[in-house]
Amino acid sequence: MSGSFRFSISLSPLHSNEFPRIPVTKPRIHVPVPKLMTVTLSKVVSPLRVVAPGVMIAAVGLEVDRVTEAELKENRFRSTRRTKIVCTIGPRTCEFEEIEALAVGGMNVARVNICHGTRECHRDVIRRVRQLNEEKGFAVAVMMDTEGSEIHMDDLNDAESAKPRDGQIWTFTVRAFDQPSRPERTITVNCDGFAEDVKVGDELLVDGGIVTFVVIEKIGPDVICRCTDPGLLLPRANLTFWRNGSLVRERNAMLPTISSKDWLDIDFGIEEGVDFIAVSFVKSAEVIKTLKSYIIDRSPGSQIGIISKIESTDYLKILEEIIRVSDGTMVARGDLGAQIPLEQVPLVQHEVIQLCRQLNKPVIVASQLLESMIEYPIPTRAEVTDVSEAVGQQADALMLSSEPAMGQYPEKALAVLRSVSLRIEKCRREEKNWDVTDLHIVSLSKLDEISKEICNTTSRMANKLKADAILVYTKTGQTASLLSRNRPDCPIFALHPRHLFKGV
């Protein structure tokens, strides 16, 4: 189930007291430790240890999950994958065997998207992940993604997709229909009054332009549209209106970040003990603070991490404030691309990644990484280049959305993400681009500044000595995250429950 790897440690001459035997207890979130393990070290200086071959002082047994074990056997310490992979679980991958196949392939986090499916289905997925961890020795975390308050389509009469043709007339309405009685080419929209801000001649973009319609008539709550750019309609797709080249924002601006349905879904996530909750269309830091207080009130001692999704440039001016109060950030490029011109998306992605590194927060790059693999067994070369760019920018994690949830080749898509990540990380090491980056101060606290400098020095030393690993004992995870922030050339092993940071 799990492997034990032995390696040596280097000791500092600055300290000589005996380090006590430290049992590795069960983490605070559901990351399994198959059995109690005791690590014995002879001497220590600080919470950090640089593990280097050839300086054999004492042998240490390190117990790891199955994925890490396989990577260590295949690639050894210095060539293990550092970039985490988040996979969305959907109809194509919701059974136990299918989730296990993704875990074997390198999935670090299983994402359940509340926009799709029922709570019963999501509960089954969460419990299957827990069962997989407990029985098979994996360490897969669970992220729940809230629906958010933005305007989107409902389901398509239980169809997986629809393909409007050029010139076809479709109706978008807030009227509710029983599934059998819904008129043909009619789509229900989730937001009452959405038609009030729309004018004849406006463009309606589905998922940022996957399909484009032009409004030709308004009849009460119905918006009659002609398809001008055919494409693939998917259930729950995002809807935006554009007028004279500008986004029509009035209705979206009035919607709360967390809807009444979102609060019920959050209660569900707390009850099921998910590890992360991703919040859509975050408009202020206060929203995140309120949510954290709510979770603590409902579940004292809970360790649920809050991931803020960056999906609009309206809030880039307060981006730093949002990132500081969040436990992590997601660059949700699909919805972001529906809100801003396409050419701005790479710039925003780079800005968010760099700011998250400066503020010592994990960042996930999401949406349309390998979109073509929904239907085809290999990606386009442009998609591979896109993935390599995100890895090269040193994002902590990459996320697959529709590819594993409803695609024809979920395991192949995961394998592509894993192999590209490994290759680009290796390339960076070979080009000696791993040295500690000149990052801004992450805190005004003198104690935190000291910790930062210790971690900077440790990372430089590990790179210079070509160490196999850095071992860190941490109560809050702060030291491990500071080490990860420097992106050292070797993996970081930390006695800490969170495992979203790059290389930890």
N, C-alpha and C positions, 0 to 999 in steps of 0.2 A: 504493500500500500504506500509506504513512504520509505525513502532511502536515508541512510546515514553516511555522510561524507566526512572524512577526516582530513584536517589540514593543520598547518602549524601557525604560530602567532609570533609576532615580533614584540619585544618588550622595551619600554622606555626606562632609562636609568634614573628618572626623576622620582620614582616611587617603588617601594619594595614590599608593602604590606600584602598579606594573603587576601585573595578575593574569595568571598564565601561561595559555597555551592548554591547555584541559582536555579530553582525549578521553573520551567516554562509552563505557566498555567494557561487555562483556557482563555482565549481573547474575549474582549467585551462584546464584539460583534460575532456573527456566526462564521468564524473562520476556524475550521476544526483542527485540533491537535490530537492525532489518533491515540497517543498515550503520553503519560507524564514523562518528561525527559529531564535529566540533570546534566548541566554543563559545568565542568570543572576547569578553572583557570588558575594558574599558579600565582601570577602577579599582574597588577593593572596600574595604570596611571590615571586614566580618565574613563568616561563611558565609551571611548572609541578604541577599536583594535584594528590595526592594519594586518591582514593575513597575507603572509608572503612565504613562498616555498624556500626551503634551505635554512630556515632559522627555527629549527625544531626545538621548542622548549617544552611544550606539553601538547598532547593530542586532544582534540576537541571533537566530540560527536555532534553533528548538526542534522537535525531531523527536518525534512522539508516535505512539501506536498508533491503529488505525483507529477504535475507539470514541471515544476522546478527540478525534480529528480531527473526526469527525462532530458531536460535541456542541459543539465550539468553533465549527464552521461554523453550526450551528443556533442556538445560544444565546449565543455569545460567551463571553469568559472568566468574567465575574461571574455568569453564569446556568447554568454547567455543573452537572451533578448531582454532589453530594458523597457521597451515601449509596451504598455499594457493594452489589452484588446477588450473592448466592450461589444457584446453581441446582443442584438434585440431578438427576443424569443417570440415567435408567432406561430401561426398554424402549421408551418413547415417544420418547426423544431421544438414543439411543446411536449413531446413524449419523453419519458425518462431516457431511453436509449439514444434519442437524438440530442438531448442536452448533454449526455455523457460524451457523445462523439465530438461535440464542440469543446467540451472541457479537455478532452484528450488532445484536441488540435491546438489548444493554447488560449482558450477563452478565460479571461480573468474576472470579468464582471458580466452577469446576465441581466439584461435590461427588460423590464416589462413596461409596455407602453399602454397607459390607461386609456388612451384615445381609442384603442381597438380591443375588442373582446369584452368579456364579462369579468366581474370580480371573482366568480367561481373559477374561471379559467386561469386567471392570474394567481389565485391562491394555490391552485394545483401546481403551477410552474414553480412558485416560490418553495413549496414544500418538497418538490422533486429535487430542486437544487440543494436544499438542506440535506435531504436523504443521500444525494450523491456525495456531498462533502463528508457526511458521517460514515457512510459505508465504504466508499471507494478512496478516501484519502485526498480529495481535492480541496481547494481553498477558493471557491468561486463566490464572490460577493453578489448581492442583489441590489439593483438600482430600479426604483420606481419613477417613471416619468409622468408628471401630471399633464392634464389636457390643456390647461390655460384658458384664457378668456378671448382669444382671438377668433375671428370669424372663420369657420370652416364648414365643409360639407358634412352631411351625415352619411350613412351607409347607402349603397347602391342596390336596393332591393335584394340584399344578400349576395349580390354578384361581387366577384373579386376585383373586377375592373370594368371599364366601358371605354369605347373608342369613338368619340364624335367624329363625323366626317365634315369636310369643308362645306360651309353653307348651311349645315343643319341648324334647326331652331331648337333651343333648349330653354327650359324654364327653371329659374332658381326661386324658391319660395320658402316662407317660414311656416306654411300650412303643414299640419301633421296628417299623414296618411297611414292606413293599415298597409302593410307590405303588398298584398295582392291588389289593392285598389289604387295604388299610386299610378298616375298617368305615365305613359311612355315618355322618355327623355325629360323627366322632371326630377329635380334634385332639391331635397330639403336642406335648408341652411340652419345652423344652430342659434343664430342671434336674432331675437325679435327686433323689428324696426331696422334691419340692416339696409332695406331698400330706401330708407328715407334720405340717405346721403348720396344716392346714386342718381345720375342724370342720363338721359338718352345721349348716346355717343361715347359714354365712358367705356373703357376697356376693363374686362374682368379677367384677371390672370389666375389660373389654377396652379398652385405650387410654384409661383414665380414665373410662369410662362410655359409650363409643360403643355398646357392647353390654353388658348386665348379665345375669348368671346368678346363681342361688341354688343352693348345694350341698345336694343332697337325700340323697346316699348316698356312702359311700366303700367301694370294693372293692379291696383290695390297692393297687396303684399307680394305680388308676383313680379319678377324681373325677367322679361323676355329677351333672350340673347341669340345672336347668330355666331356660329363657330367660324373663326377666321384662321386659326392655326390649329389644326387637328393634332391630337396626341392621346396619351393614355390617362384616363381619369381613374384615380384610386380613392377608396373610401376615406373619409375624414381629411381630405386634402385641404390645404390652406387656401383661402380666397382673399384677393386684394383687388381694389378698384384703382384705376389710374385715369387721370384727366389732364390732357395737354402735357403729358410727360411727367406728371407729378402724382405721387401717391395720395389718395383720398384717405385721410386719417381720422376724420371726425368721430366716426362710430367707435373705432378701436381705442381712441384716446379716452373714451368715457368708460371703458370696461375695466373692472378690477383685475389686478394681477392674479389673484387666487379667487376663483369663483366659488359659489356655494357647493357645486359638485366637487370641486377640487378639495375642499375641506373634508368632505365625506371620504374621498379617496385617500387623503392623508391619514384620516383615522384608520382606514383599512391598512395602510402601510405600516403605521405604528403597531397595530394589532398583530400583524404578521412579522414584525421585527425586521423590516428591510434595512439594508446597510446605508443606502443613499436615497434621497428624494431629489429629483431634478425638477426645478421650478421654471415654467415657461414664461417668456416675456416679462422678465423682472424689470420693474420701473423705478424702484428705489431701494436703498439699503434697509429702510424701515420694514419693508415687506419681509426680508430675510430675518431681521431681528424678531419680528412678531411671530414668524413661523417657528423659530428656535425656542422662543418662550412657550409657545403653544405645545410643542413636542415635550418639553421638560415638564410642563404641568400635567400632560396626559400620561407621560411615562418617565417619572423621575429616574435619573441615572442613564437615560437612553443615550446611545452613542451614534444616532443616525446623523449622517453628514448631509449638508444641504448643498446642492450643485445649482448654481445660477446659470441659466441658459441665455446667451447673448444672441438676440434675434432681431434687434433693431438698432439703428445708429442714433435714434432719438436719445438714448441714454448713455452714449459713449462719453459724454461730458462728465458723467458721474460714475464712469466705469470703475475707477480705482476704489471709490467708496463701496460699491457693490461687491467687488472682489475681496476687499478686506474683511467684510463681515461674513462671507460665504466660506464653505469648506472646500470648494472647488468651483471651476467654471467650465462651461461647455460652449464652444463656438458652433452654434447650430446653423450651419451654412445654408441649409435648405430654406428655412423661414427667413433667415437674414437676406438671402438673395432675392426673396420676394419683396423685401422692404427697401432695398437700395439698388443702385445700378450694379450690374454683374462685375464690372471692372474694379469696383471698390471692395469686393469680398476678400480677395487675397490680402489687401492692405489691412483690413480689419482683423483678419485671422492672425497676421504677423504681430500686429499691435497687441492683441489680447494675449498671445503666447508670451511675448516678452514682458508684458506687465505682470502676468501671473508668476513668471520666474522671479521677477524683482520682488514681488510681494510674498514669495514662498508659498504659492497655492497651486495645487495640481490643475491642469487644463486638459480638456478632452476636445479633439477635433472630430466633428461628426457630420454626417449627411453626404450621401452621393459619392462616397469614396470609391466604390466599385459597382456603381449602379448598373452597368451593362451585364454584370454577372447574375442579375435577377433572371435573365433569359439565356445567357451564353456561358459556356464553361471556362472561358478565359476573359480577362479584362482588356480594355483598350490600353494602348501604350500611354495615352494621355492620363488615364486613371492611375497607372503605376507611377507616373511622374508626379502626380498630385500627392499620392501617398508618401513617396520619397521626400517630397518637399516638407510635408508635415513632420515626418521623422527628423529630417535635417534641421528643422526649426526647433526640435527637441520638445515637442509636445509630450506630455506625460502619457496620454492614452489616445487611441483611435477607436472610433465607434462605427460598427456596421449596423445599418437600420433595416431596410427592406431586404437586403441581400440574404441574411439568414432567416428573417421572419417569414418571408413568402417567396423567396427565390428558389430556383431550380437546383442551385449548386451551393448550398450554405457552407459545407465543409471545404470546398475548393476556394470559395471566397475568403474564408478564414485562413487557409493555407497561404494564399497569395499575400494577405496582410502580414502574416508572420514572416514569410520568407523575405519580403521587401524590407521589413523593419530590421531583420537580422543583417541583411546585406548593407543597408545604408549605415547602420550603427558601426559595422565593421569598417566600412570605408572611412568614416569619421576618425576612428581610432588609427587606421593606417596613415591618414593624412595629418595625424597629431593635432586634431582640432578639439581634443578633449580637455585642454587646460582650463583652469577655473576662469570663468567669464567675469569681466569687470561689471558686477551687478551693483545696483544702488543699495543703500542701507535699507534693511527691511524693518527696522524698529529703532526708536529713539532711546530705548532702554539700554543702559550700559551693560547689564548682564547679558541681554540678548546679543549685543554687539560683540561681546567676548565669545559667546557661543558661536556666532557666525565666523569669527576669525579662526577659532579652533577647527571648525568644519572646513573652512577654506584651506587651512594648512594641511589637514588630514587628506583632503582630496588631492592636493598637489603632491604630497608624499606618496600616496597610493599610485598615482600616475607615474611618478618618477621611478619608483621601485618596481613597477609592473606587478603590483600586488594582485593576488587572486580575488580578494574580497575585503570588504570593510565590515567588521562586526560591531554593532552598537547596542548598548542597553539603554532603553528609554522608557520613561513613564508616560509621557504625554505625546510622544512621536515627534516633538519639535526638533530634536537633534537629527533624527533620521531624515526629516524633510529638509533641513538645512543642508545635509550632505547631498541629498538628491538634487537640490537646487543647483549645485555645482556640476552635476552630470559627470561624476568621476568615471574613469575608464573601466572600473570593475564593479560587480554587483555589491549591493548593501544588504546585509542581513540584520534585521532589527527585531527585537522582541516587542512587537507592537501590533495591534489588531488591524489598522488601516493599511491597505496595500494597493492604493491607487497611484502613488507617486512613482515616477519613472525610476527604474533600477532598484526599487526596494521590494 
